Amino acid sequence: MHSHYWILHLVDYYLECYNQPYQDLQGKFGYRHRSILLPKEGVELPSFPELTLDLTKVFPK
């Protein structure tokens, strides 16, 4: 099971996605992958890969 962390930037109109969490040898936590999605893109919902969130519906034109 993967953990996902999303930040919707409502002022700047983008979605920041993080996945694959890890803990380093010093005990710090982080994410292996980070991606930025823009308003005209879509993203698959992590628990429902058959569904896509259309970001044009989230961010105003």
PyMOL Python script that loads the backbone (N, CA, C, O; Angstrom):
from pymol import cmd

cmd.read_pdbstr("""\
ATOM      1  N   MET A   1       0.843  -1.185   0.000  1.00  0.00           N
ATOM      2  CA  MET A   1       0.000   0.000   0.000  1.00  0.00           C
ATOM      3  C   MET A   1       0.887   1.248   0.000  1.00  0.00           C
ATOM      4  O   MET A   1       1.839   1.347   0.775  1.00  0.00           O
ATOM      5  N   HIS A   2       0.568   2.177  -0.861  1.00  0.00           N
ATOM      6  CA  HIS A   2       1.334   3.414  -0.934  1.00  0.00           C
ATOM      7  C   HIS A   2       0.609   4.528  -0.199  1.00  0.00           C
ATOM      8  O   HIS A   2      -0.621   4.578  -0.189  1.00  0.00           O
ATOM      9  N   SER A   3       1.367   5.407   0.407  1.00  0.00           N
ATOM     10  CA  SER A   3       0.800   6.595   1.033  1.00  0.00           C
ATOM     11  C   SER A   3       1.023   7.782   0.112  1.00  0.00           C
ATOM     12  O   SER A   3       2.112   7.965  -0.433  1.00  0.00           O
ATOM     13  N   HIS A   4      -0.004   8.574  -0.054  1.00  0.00           N
ATOM     14  CA  HIS A   4       0.057   9.746  -0.917  1.00  0.00           C
ATOM     15  C   HIS A   4      -0.269  10.979  -0.091  1.00  0.00           C
ATOM     16  O   HIS A   4      -1.067  10.931   0.845  1.00  0.00           O
ATOM     17  N   TYR A   5       0.364  12.080  -0.456  1.00  0.00           N
ATOM     18  CA  TYR A   5       0.157  13.355   0.213  1.00  0.00           C
ATOM     19  C   TYR A   5      -0.021  14.390  -0.872  1.00  0.00           C
ATOM     20  O   TYR A   5       0.864  14.563  -1.710  1.00  0.00           O
ATOM     21  N   TRP A   6      -1.145  15.081  -0.877  1.00  0.00           N
ATOM     22  CA  TRP A   6      -1.445  16.076  -1.909  1.00  0.00           C
ATOM     23  C   TRP A   6      -1.626  17.435  -1.264  1.00  0.00           C
ATOM     24  O   TRP A   6      -2.190  17.554  -0.176  1.00  0.00           O
ATOM     25  N   ILE A   7      -1.134  18.465  -1.955  1.00  0.00           N
ATOM     26  CA  ILE A   7      -1.344  19.849  -1.538  1.00  0.00           C
ATOM     27  C   ILE A   7      -1.964  20.580  -2.720  1.00  0.00           C
ATOM     28  O   ILE A   7      -1.354  20.677  -3.785  1.00  0.00           O
ATOM     29  N   LEU A   8      -3.168  21.090  -2.535  1.00  0.00           N
ATOM     30  CA  LEU A   8      -3.823  21.905  -3.556  1.00  0.00           C
ATOM     31  C   LEU A   8      -3.422  23.360  -3.323  1.00  0.00           C
ATOM     32  O   LEU A   8      -3.738  23.934  -2.281  1.00  0.00           O
ATOM     33  N   HIS A   9      -2.741  23.943  -4.270  1.00  0.00           N
ATOM     34  CA  HIS A   9      -2.336  25.351  -4.184  1.00  0.00           C
ATOM     35  C   HIS A   9      -3.415  26.174  -4.888  1.00  0.00           C
ATOM     36  O   HIS A   9      -3.368  26.381  -6.101  1.00  0.00           O
ATOM     37  N   LEU A  10      -4.381  26.634  -4.106  1.00  0.00           N
ATOM     38  CA  LEU A  10      -5.561  27.302  -4.654  1.00  0.00           C
ATOM     39  C   LEU A  10      -5.273  28.712  -5.160  1.00  0.00           C
ATOM     40  O   LEU A  10      -6.012  29.220  -6.003  1.00  0.00           O
ATOM     41  N   VAL A  11      -4.228  29.346  -4.670  1.00  0.00           N
ATOM     42  CA  VAL A  11      -3.868  30.687  -5.135  1.00  0.00           C
ATOM     43  C   VAL A  11      -3.041  30.606  -6.426  1.00  0.00           C
ATOM     44  O   VAL A  11      -3.246  31.394  -7.349  1.00  0.00           O
ATOM     45  N   ASP A  12      -2.112  29.652  -6.483  1.00  0.00           N
ATOM     46  CA  ASP A  12      -1.212  29.531  -7.640  1.00  0.00           C
ATOM     47  C   ASP A  12      -1.688  28.508  -8.670  1.00  0.00           C
ATOM     48  O   ASP A  12      -1.059  28.357  -9.717  1.00  0.00           O
ATOM     49  N   TYR A  13      -2.770  27.813  -8.397  1.00  0.00           N
ATOM     50  CA  TYR A  13      -3.420  26.882  -9.326  1.00  0.00           C
ATOM     51  C   TYR A  13      -2.535  25.713  -9.766  1.00  0.00           C
ATOM     52  O   TYR A  13      -2.260  25.542 -10.954  1.00  0.00           O
ATOM     53  N   TYR A  14      -2.103  24.929  -8.815  1.00  0.00           N
ATOM     54  CA  TYR A  14      -1.450  23.664  -9.148  1.00  0.00           C
ATOM     55  C   TYR A  14      -1.614  22.681  -8.002  1.00  0.00           C
ATOM     56  O   TYR A  14      -1.904  23.059  -6.866  1.00  0.00           O
ATOM     57  N   LEU A  15      -1.419  21.407  -8.331  1.00  0.00           N
ATOM     58  CA  LEU A  15      -1.503  20.330  -7.354  1.00  0.00           C
ATOM     59  C   LEU A  15      -0.109  19.748  -7.176  1.00  0.00           C
ATOM     60  O   LEU A  15       0.553  19.377  -8.145  1.00  0.00           O
ATOM     61  N   GLU A  16       0.320  19.676  -5.935  1.00  0.00           N
ATOM     62  CA  GLU A  16       1.627  19.110  -5.593  1.00  0.00           C
ATOM     63  C   GLU A  16       1.379  17.725  -5.003  1.00  0.00           C
ATOM     64  O   GLU A  16       0.666  17.597  -4.008  1.00  0.00           O
ATOM     65  N   CYS A  17       1.957  16.694  -5.601  1.00  0.00           N
ATOM     66  CA  CYS A  17       1.719  15.314  -5.173  1.00  0.00           C
ATOM     67  C   CYS A  17       3.015  14.673  -4.675  1.00  0.00           C
ATOM     68  O   CYS A  17       4.065  14.787  -5.306  1.00  0.00           O
ATOM     69  N   TYR A  18       2.918  14.007  -3.548  1.00  0.00           N
ATOM     70  CA  TYR A  18       4.051  13.272  -2.979  1.00  0.00           C
ATOM     71  C   TYR A  18       3.625  11.827  -2.794  1.00  0.00           C
ATOM     72  O   TYR A  18       2.474  11.557  -2.451  1.00  0.00           O
ATOM     73  N   ASN A  19       4.557  10.882  -3.021  1.00  0.00           N
ATOM     74  CA  ASN A  19       4.270   9.480  -2.722  1.00  0.00           C
ATOM     75  C   ASN A  19       5.562   8.734  -2.417  1.00  0.00           C
ATOM     76  O   ASN A  19       6.661   9.266  -2.571  1.00  0.00           O
ATOM     77  N   GLN A  20       5.406   7.526  -1.994  1.00  0.00           N
ATOM     78  CA  GLN A  20       6.474   6.636  -1.544  1.00  0.00           C
ATOM     79  C   GLN A  20       7.268   7.221  -0.362  1.00  0.00           C
ATOM     80  O   GLN A  20       8.424   7.615  -0.512  1.00  0.00           O
ATOM     81  N   PRO A  21       6.628   7.268   0.799  1.00  0.00           N
ATOM     82  CA  PRO A  21       7.304   7.789   1.990  1.00  0.00           C
ATOM     83  C   PRO A  21       8.451   6.880   2.433  1.00  0.00           C
ATOM     84  O   PRO A  21       8.460   5.678   2.168  1.00  0.00           O
ATOM     85  N   TYR A  22       9.402   7.491   3.106  1.00  0.00           N
ATOM     86  CA  TYR A  22      10.546   6.750   3.637  1.00  0.00           C
ATOM     87  C   TYR A  22      11.019   7.409   4.928  1.00  0.00           C
ATOM     88  O   TYR A  22      10.649   8.542   5.235  1.00  0.00           O
ATOM     89  N   GLN A  23      11.839   6.685   5.675  1.00  0.00           N
ATOM     90  CA  GLN A  23      12.496   7.219   6.859  1.00  0.00           C
ATOM     91  C   GLN A  23      13.983   6.951   6.699  1.00  0.00           C
ATOM     92  O   GLN A  23      14.383   5.813   6.453  1.00  0.00           O
ATOM     93  N   ASP A  24      14.816   7.994   6.837  1.00  0.00           N
ATOM     94  CA  ASP A  24      16.254   7.803   6.676  1.00  0.00           C
ATOM     95  C   ASP A  24      16.885   7.299   7.978  1.00  0.00           C
ATOM     96  O   ASP A  24      16.193   7.108   8.978  1.00  0.00           O
ATOM     97  N   LEU A  25      18.176   7.092   7.956  1.00  0.00           N
ATOM     98  CA  LEU A  25      18.880   6.525   9.113  1.00  0.00           C
ATOM     99  C   LEU A  25      18.867   7.443  10.330  1.00  0.00           C
ATOM    100  O   LEU A  25      19.026   6.979  11.459  1.00  0.00           O
ATOM    101  N   GLN A  26      18.678   8.747  10.106  1.00  0.00           N
ATOM    102  CA  GLN A  26      18.609   9.707  11.217  1.00  0.00           C
ATOM    103  C   GLN A  26      17.188   9.850  11.764  1.00  0.00           C
ATOM    104  O   GLN A  26      16.958  10.616  12.700  1.00  0.00           O
ATOM    105  N   GLY A  27      16.236   9.116  11.186  1.00  0.00           N
ATOM    106  CA  GLY A  27      14.864   9.152  11.660  1.00  0.00           C
ATOM    107  C   GLY A  27      13.978  10.179  10.975  1.00  0.00           C
ATOM    108  O   GLY A  27      12.802  10.306  11.314  1.00  0.00           O
ATOM    109  N   LYS A  28      14.534  10.922  10.004  1.00  0.00           N
ATOM    110  CA  LYS A  28      13.736  11.914   9.277  1.00  0.00           C
ATOM    111  C   LYS A  28      12.851  11.229   8.245  1.00  0.00           C
ATOM    112  O   LYS A  28      13.242  10.250   7.610  1.00  0.00           O
ATOM    113  N   PHE A  29      11.649  11.774   8.097  1.00  0.00           N
ATOM    114  CA  PHE A  29      10.711  11.247   7.111  1.00  0.00           C
ATOM    115  C   PHE A  29      10.701  12.128   5.877  1.00  0.00           C
ATOM    116  O   PHE A  29      10.940  13.333   5.957  1.00  0.00           O
ATOM    117  N   GLY A  30      10.426  11.525   4.751  1.00  0.00           N
ATOM    118  CA  GLY A  30      10.314  12.265   3.504  1.00  0.00           C
ATOM    119  C   GLY A  30       9.577  11.428   2.479  1.00  0.00           C
ATOM    120  O   GLY A  30       9.072  10.349   2.790  1.00  0.00           O
ATOM    121  N   TYR A  31       9.519  11.925   1.264  1.00  0.00           N
ATOM    122  CA  TYR A  31       8.871  11.232   0.155  1.00  0.00           C
ATOM    123  C   TYR A  31       9.856  11.092  -0.992  1.00  0.00           C
ATOM    124  O   TYR A  31      10.596  12.027  -1.298  1.00  0.00           O
ATOM    125  N   ARG A  32       9.867   9.934  -1.622  1.00  0.00           N
ATOM    126  CA  ARG A  32      10.783   9.671  -2.727  1.00  0.00           C
ATOM    127  C   ARG A  32      10.385  10.400  -4.005  1.00  0.00           C
ATOM    128  O   ARG A  32      11.250  10.785  -4.792  1.00  0.00           O
ATOM    129  N   HIS A  33       9.094  10.591  -4.217  1.00  0.00           N
ATOM    130  CA  HIS A  33       8.627  11.184  -5.472  1.00  0.00           C
ATOM    131  C   HIS A  33       7.749  12.406  -5.211  1.00  0.00           C
ATOM    132  O   HIS A  33       6.886  12.404  -4.333  1.00  0.00           O
ATOM    133  N   ARG A  34       7.999  13.446  -6.001  1.00  0.00           N
ATOM    134  CA  ARG A  34       7.207  14.673  -5.951  1.00  0.00           C
ATOM    135  C   ARG A  34       6.854  15.040  -7.385  1.00  0.00           C
ATOM    136  O   ARG A  34       7.709  14.989  -8.269  1.00  0.00           O
ATOM    137  N   SER A  35       5.612  15.406  -7.617  1.00  0.00           N
ATOM    138  CA  SER A  35       5.222  15.860  -8.951  1.00  0.00           C
ATOM    139  C   SER A  35       4.304  17.067  -8.814  1.00  0.00           C
ATOM    140  O   SER A  35       3.611  17.246  -7.812  1.00  0.00           O
ATOM    141  N   ILE A  36       4.327  17.883  -9.854  1.00  0.00           N
ATOM    142  CA  ILE A  36       3.487  19.076  -9.927  1.00  0.00           C
ATOM    143  C   ILE A  36       2.531  18.886 -11.093  1.00  0.00           C
ATOM    144  O   ILE A  36       2.958  18.567 -12.203  1.00  0.00           O
ATOM    145  N   LEU A  37       1.247  19.079 -10.849  1.00  0.00           N
ATOM    146  CA  LEU A  37       0.235  18.976 -11.898  1.00  0.00           C
ATOM    147  C   LEU A  37      -0.421  20.336 -12.074  1.00  0.00           C
ATOM    148  O   LEU A  37      -0.784  21.004 -11.106  1.00  0.00           O
ATOM    149  N   LEU A  38      -0.561  20.724 -13.322  1.00  0.00           N
ATOM    150  CA  LEU A  38      -1.094  22.033 -13.667  1.00  0.00           C
ATOM    151  C   LEU A  38      -2.593  21.957 -13.929  1.00  0.00           C
ATOM    152  O   LEU A  38      -3.134  20.861 -14.076  1.00  0.00           O
ATOM    153  N   PRO A  39      -3.282  23.113 -13.991  1.00  0.00           N
ATOM    154  CA  PRO A  39      -4.740  23.132 -14.089  1.00  0.00           C
ATOM    155  C   PRO A  39      -5.337  22.368 -15.269  1.00  0.00           C
ATOM    156  O   PRO A  39      -6.472  21.902 -15.164  1.00  0.00           O
ATOM    157  N   LYS A  40      -4.640  22.221 -16.361  1.00  0.00           N
ATOM    158  CA  LYS A  40      -5.210  21.529 -17.524  1.00  0.00           C
ATOM    159  C   LYS A  40      -4.907  20.036 -17.534  1.00  0.00           C
ATOM    160  O   LYS A  40      -5.154  19.363 -18.535  1.00  0.00           O
ATOM    161  N   GLU A  41      -4.374  19.510 -16.429  1.00  0.00           N
ATOM    162  CA  GLU A  41      -4.016  18.097 -16.350  1.00  0.00           C
ATOM    163  C   GLU A  41      -5.003  17.340 -15.470  1.00  0.00           C
ATOM    164  O   GLU A  41      -5.895  17.927 -14.857  1.00  0.00           O
ATOM    165  N   GLY A  42      -4.824  16.049 -15.425  1.00  0.00           N
ATOM    166  CA  GLY A  42      -5.623  15.190 -14.568  1.00  0.00           C
ATOM    167  C   GLY A  42      -4.711  14.270 -13.780  1.00  0.00           C
ATOM    168  O   GLY A  42      -3.548  14.081 -14.138  1.00  0.00           O
ATOM    169  N   VAL A  43      -5.235  13.702 -12.714  1.00  0.00           N
ATOM    170  CA  VAL A  43      -4.452  12.805 -11.877  1.00  0.00           C
ATOM    171  C   VAL A  43      -5.343  11.632 -11.460  1.00  0.00           C
ATOM    172  O   VAL A  43      -6.510  11.813 -11.113  1.00  0.00           O
ATOM    173  N   GLU A  44      -4.768  10.432 -11.503  1.00  0.00           N
ATOM    174  CA  GLU A  44      -5.491   9.249 -11.030  1.00  0.00           C
ATOM    175  C   GLU A  44      -5.603   9.302  -9.518  1.00  0.00           C
ATOM    176  O   GLU A  44      -4.660   9.686  -8.825  1.00  0.00           O
ATOM    177  N   LEU A  45      -6.766   8.914  -9.013  1.00  0.00           N
ATOM    178  CA  LEU A  45      -6.950   8.855  -7.565  1.00  0.00           C
ATOM    179  C   LEU A  45      -6.239   7.607  -7.041  1.00  0.00           C
ATOM    180  O   LEU A  45      -6.471   6.513  -7.554  1.00  0.00           O
ATOM    181  N   PRO A  46      -5.384   7.748  -6.036  1.00  0.00           N
ATOM    182  CA  PRO A  46      -4.550   6.632  -5.577  1.00  0.00           C
ATOM    183  C   PRO A  46      -5.296   5.347  -5.235  1.00  0.00           C
ATOM    184  O   PRO A  46      -4.830   4.264  -5.590  1.00  0.00           O
ATOM    185  N   SER A  47      -6.415   5.432  -4.573  1.00  0.00           N
ATOM    186  CA  SER A  47      -7.143   4.226  -4.186  1.00  0.00           C
ATOM    187  C   SER A  47      -8.138   3.764  -5.239  1.00  0.00           C
ATOM    188  O   SER A  47      -8.727   2.689  -5.122  1.00  0.00           O
ATOM    189  N   PHE A  48      -8.323   4.585  -6.272  1.00  0.00           N
ATOM    190  CA  PHE A  48      -9.283   4.286  -7.335  1.00  0.00           C
ATOM    191  C   PHE A  48      -8.639   4.574  -8.694  1.00  0.00           C
ATOM    192  O   PHE A  48      -8.990   5.569  -9.329  1.00  0.00           O
ATOM    193  N   PRO A  49      -7.711   3.738  -9.157  1.00  0.00           N
ATOM    194  CA  PRO A  49      -6.963   4.033 -10.385  1.00  0.00           C
ATOM    195  C   PRO A  49      -7.835   4.154 -11.636  1.00  0.00           C
ATOM    196  O   PRO A  49      -7.386   4.685 -12.652  1.00  0.00           O
ATOM    197  N   GLU A  50      -9.065   3.671 -11.573  1.00  0.00           N
ATOM    198  CA  GLU A  50      -9.957   3.797 -12.724  1.00  0.00           C
ATOM    199  C   GLU A  50     -10.595   5.196 -12.792  1.00  0.00           C
ATOM    200  O   GLU A  50     -11.233   5.536 -13.788  1.00  0.00           O
ATOM    201  N   LEU A  51     -10.423   6.002 -11.740  1.00  0.00           N
ATOM    202  CA  LEU A  51     -10.972   7.354 -11.698  1.00  0.00           C
ATOM    203  C   LEU A  51      -9.869   8.391 -11.830  1.00  0.00           C
ATOM    204  O   LEU A  51      -8.776   8.227 -11.287  1.00  0.00           O
ATOM    205  N   THR A  52     -10.169   9.464 -12.559  1.00  0.00           N
ATOM    206  CA  THR A  52      -9.209  10.547 -12.747  1.00  0.00           C
ATOM    207  C   THR A  52      -9.836  11.851 -12.277  1.00  0.00           C
ATOM    208  O   THR A  52     -10.984  12.150 -12.607  1.00  0.00           O
ATOM    209  N   LEU A  53      -9.082  12.624 -11.507  1.00  0.00           N
ATOM    210  CA  LEU A  53      -9.513  13.937 -11.088  1.00  0.00           C
ATOM    211  C   LEU A  53      -9.088  14.929 -12.164  1.00  0.00           C
ATOM    212  O   LEU A  53      -7.897  15.102 -12.422  1.00  0.00           O
ATOM    213  N   ASP A  54     -10.054  15.570 -12.781  1.00  0.00           N
ATOM    214  CA  ASP A  54      -9.817  16.565 -13.825  1.00  0.00           C
ATOM    215  C   ASP A  54      -9.577  17.910 -13.130  1.00  0.00           C
ATOM    216  O   ASP A  54     -10.500  18.484 -12.552  1.00  0.00           O
ATOM    217  N   LEU A  55      -8.360  18.401 -13.186  1.00  0.00           N
ATOM    218  CA  LEU A  55      -8.015  19.621 -12.456  1.00  0.00           C
ATOM    219  C   LEU A  55      -8.669  20.872 -13.051  1.00  0.00           C
ATOM    220  O   LEU A  55      -8.698  21.913 -12.395  1.00  0.00           O
ATOM    221  N   THR A  56      -9.190  20.794 -14.271  1.00  0.00           N
ATOM    222  CA  THR A  56      -9.930  21.941 -14.810  1.00  0.00           C
ATOM    223  C   THR A  56     -11.206  22.162 -14.018  1.00  0.00           C
ATOM    224  O   THR A  56     -11.760  23.261 -14.031  1.00  0.00           O
ATOM    225  N   LYS A  57     -11.680  21.133 -13.332  1.00  0.00           N
ATOM    226  CA  LYS A  57     -12.880  21.245 -12.489  1.00  0.00           C
ATOM    227  C   LYS A  57     -12.561  21.807 -11.104  1.00  0.00           C
ATOM    228  O   LYS A  57     -13.451  22.273 -10.393  1.00  0.00           O
ATOM    229  N   VAL A  58     -11.284  21.757 -10.729  1.00  0.00           N
ATOM    230  CA  VAL A  58     -10.857  22.208  -9.400  1.00  0.00           C
ATOM    231  C   VAL A  58     -10.418  23.666  -9.425  1.00  0.00           C
ATOM    232  O   VAL A  58     -10.765  24.445  -8.537  1.00  0.00           O
ATOM    233  N   PHE A  59      -9.649  24.026 -10.456  1.00  0.00           N
ATOM    234  CA  PHE A  59      -9.086  25.371 -10.542  1.00  0.00           C
ATOM    235  C   PHE A  59      -9.882  26.215 -11.536  1.00  0.00           C
ATOM    236  O   PHE A  59     -10.244  25.728 -12.607  1.00  0.00           O
ATOM    237  N   PRO A  60     -10.159  27.484 -11.192  1.00  0.00           N
ATOM    238  CA  PRO A  60     -10.888  28.347 -12.117  1.00  0.00           C
ATOM    239  C   PRO A  60     -10.065  28.648 -13.369  1.00  0.00           C
ATOM    240  O   PRO A  60      -8.838  28.546 -13.374  1.00  0.00           O
ATOM    241  N   LYS A  61     -10.769  29.015 -14.409  1.00  0.00           N
ATOM    242  CA  LYS A  61     -10.080  29.359 -15.674  1.00  0.00           C
ATOM    243  C   LYS A  61      -9.524  30.755 -15.636  1.00  0.00           C
ATOM    244  O   LYS A  61      -8.917  31.204 -16.608  1.00  0.00           O
TER     245      LYS A  61
END
""", "prot")
cmd.dss("prot")
cmd.show_as("cartoon", "prot")
cmd.util.cbc("prot")
cmd.orient("prot")
